């Protein structure tokens, strides 16, 4: 009888431990299993360098979604970025989507500057106004090589 009680208590303890570990994996992994519904918008950028799938999408410094996919548009030869926006957030047609950097050398993310138009974008629509990130490496390269050409 003592063995059965001990095995029951150990089994309950293991089950509670497994549930706690599963909860921590979901919370710390920022899983979207428990999140709300989202809709997808697309933007075309001349450069999406450094931007990765899963990067955050912000509006006014608040996270409102994440980057779903980055691909090359073969017709336009630009980066096509698809991002998911929380369904409770409305994005107007004249909003501007910009690729920004967190800090000087931090990770890249999408920042949406809200517009004032009455027409709202729906799932699958394109944000027409986009800004690519500033490429610091090319600026440094231009500065270094332009300085060498001026010196005799």
PyMOL commands that set and color helices and strands:
alter all, ss='L'
color gray80, all
select helices_A, chain A and resi 2-28+136-150
alter helices_A, ss='H'
color red, helices_A
select strands_A, chain A and resi 38-45+56-59+62-73+78-86+96-101+108-113+126-127+129-131
alter strands_A, ss='S'
color yellow, strands_A
deselect
rebuild
show_as cartoon
